[in-house]
Amino acid sequence: MKAVIQAGGKGTRLKPYTLILPKPLMPVGELPVIELLLKWLRRNGISEVVITTGYLGHLIKSLCGDGDNWDMQITYSEESEPLGTVGALSLVRDHLDDTFLVLNGDLITDMNLRSFMHFHNSHKGMLTVGTTDKQVHVDMGVIDSCTENRIQDFREKPTLSYQVNMGIYCMEPEILDLIPSGVPFGFDDLMYQMLDNGQQAHAYHHTGQWLDIGRPEDFTRAQDMASGDDFPMRGT
């Protein structure tokens, strides 16, 4: 199975660091996050990777090269303009002729990747989305009202739980027919289109570790975890 690592974003939430480094090269402990991802993929049997680049992409190519350091085959695509979360797949559609993985180049997780792929193969759908639980604290009183504007419930500064997208996907080649070429196209656009078309997508729920290092708080937490034995991407 091939994997596509999306590494073209500008990482605006991590400025000023990302003024000189693309987000996938941000260090977590002693290694850049994209190297952690590549090693994680290789441990899970993935040896062919396409990296979609854009902002400061030449630095990513300089680090990763052709993948020989990790016994992998790495190729690249380059966005002349930002194409969104899945729009960049339109540039590499000729390379994706079988089931493939797509993952953001800024995540850290201990997800069982083999279990994720097995789940995708079991339901025979076009798309599986890795999901996890996210707690969101609302620092205000929340009011629920009915159509007559009568208050039905009140919660003072509640913490709400949502099932959120982890930025890890398993896809079938047919899904590429839904992605236009040369047009910015996000995962949200793909999801709305599939729902409008009545096409099924499935969620694989992960209950372990997940960090999005593009978020300053997760980046800081990743640094704290990197020296510990419970660091998610060490030996998973």
N, C-alpha and C positions, 0 to 999 in steps of 0.2 A: 504494500500500500504506500502511496506517495502522501507527503504532507506539504501543505503550503503555509509558510510563516509570513504573516502580514507585518511588514516592518517599515511602512512608508510614512507613518504619522510624524507630526512635528513635536509631540510631547509637550504641549503648551502648559500643562499643569505642573511640570517640573522645571520651568524656567527659574533661574537663569542657567541651570546645568545643561539643559538641552539646546542652548545656544551654540554649544561646541560639540556635543555628543548627541547622536540620535538616541531615542529612548531605549531601543533594544541593546544598546551598548552601555547603558547605565550599570555600574558595578553593584553586585550583591555579594558581599563578602569579597572574595578575591577574583571573582569571575563576572563577566558581563552576563546579563540575563539571557541573551540569545544563545550563549554557549551552554548555559544550564539547560535551556530548552532542547538544543540539538543533542546533548548527551542523554537527556531523558527520552527523546524520541528513539535514539539508537539503542538504548537499553530495552526498549519495548518493540524492537524488531523493524523500525522504520529506517531505511537506508537511502531513500530518494527524497530530496527536499527541494522545493522551489521557494525562494525568498523574494517577496514583492517589495521593492524598494522605491523610495522617493526622496524625501528630505535627508541629506547627508548620506545617501546610499553608498557612496564610494567608500566610506569608512567601514560600513558593514561588510562590503565585498573584501576589503583589505583584511579584516579579521577572519572571516569565515572561509575565504578562498573557494576552492572546489570541493571542500569537505573531506579531503584526504586525511586530515588530522584525526578525524573521528570515523574513518572507514565508511564515509558517506559520499553520495554524489549530490552536489549542490549546484543548482542553476539559479538564474536571477531574471526578474523582469523589472522594468523601471517605469514609473508613472511620470509622464511629462507634466501632469497636473493631478491634484488629488482626486481619486476616484471613489472614495468612500470605503466602507467596511468590506463589502464583497465585490464592488465594481472592479477592483484590480484583478479578480479572477478572469475577467473577460480577456485579459492580456495573455493568459496562459492556458486558455481552454484547449488548445491543441495538445497539451501535455497531460490532460486529465481525462483519460479514457476508461478509467475504472474507479471504484470506490476510493475516496480520498479524504484526508483530514485537512481542516483549516484551523489555524490557531493564531491568536494575537501574539505579537512578539514581545509582550510586556507582562506575561503572567508567570506565576509560580504556583504549583499545585502538587498534591500527592495523589491525584486521581489515578485509579487503576485503568490505564489506557487500554489494555487488552480487554478488560471487562466492558469498557465503553464501546469498543469496536464490535465486540460480540453482540452486545445489545442492539446496535445498529443493524447488524446483519440479520438478527432474529426477526425484526419487524418488517424488513424489506421495503421501507419507505425511502423517500428521497433525502430526508434531512433528520439528523439527530442533533439536538442542542445540549451541551453540557450545562447543567444548572446547579445552583447551590442556594442555601438560605442566607438572606441578608437582613440584619436588624437595622431599622431606621428609627431614630429617636426624633419625635416631633416636639419642638420646644415651644409649643403653644397648646391651648385648649382646643380639642377637636369636637365639633358639633355635628351630629347627624340629624337631618331634618327630613320631613316628608314633603310631598308635593304641595301641601297647604302651608308650608313653611313653619310647621309646628315642630318644636324640638323633641326628638325621640330618644336621644342619648347624648351623653357628654363624657369625654375622657380628658383628664388634665395631663398634658405632656406625655402622651402614650409612646410606647415603643412598639412599632409595627413590624411584622415579619413578611418578607416577600421572597418568592422564588425568582432568582435573577440569572441572567445570561452570563456564563463564565468566559465567553470568548473562545470556546473550543467546539468545533463542529465536525460531524462526519456527514459526507455528502455523496450523492450519486451523480454521474456525469450529466444526467438529464436536467438537473437543476440549473445548469449553465444556460439552457435555453431561455430561462427567465431573466437573465442578467444582460442588460443592454451594453453594447460596446461604446466606449468613449464618453460615457455619461456617469457622473457621480451617482453611486447607488449603494445605499447602506444596508446593513442587515435588517433594519426596520422596514425598508422598502421591500426587501425580499419576503419578510414575514407577512406584511400586509397583503402582498400580491398572492402568496400561497393561500392565505385565509380567504381572500376574495374569490380565488379560483376553486375553493373547496378541496385543496390539496393538503394532505395530512403531513404534519411535522411532529416529531416525538421528542420528549425531554428525558435525559438521563440525569437522575438526581444524585449529586455528589455531596456527602456529608463530612468530608475531611477538610484539609487545608486548601485555601485559595487566596492568593494575593494578586492584586492588579497594581504593579509597581508604578503605573502612570498616576496613581493617586498618592499624593505626598505622605499621607498617614500610613499607607500600605508599604511604600518604599522605606520609610523609617522602620517599620516593624520587620521588614525583610532583613534589614541590616542587623537588627537585634537578634534575629533568629539564625542568621547565617553561621554563627560560631557554635551553635548548639547541636546536640545529637538529633533533635526533632526537626531539623530543617527539611522542608517537604521534598526537595528535589535531590536529596543526597541518597543515592542507591535505590530510588523507587522505580 
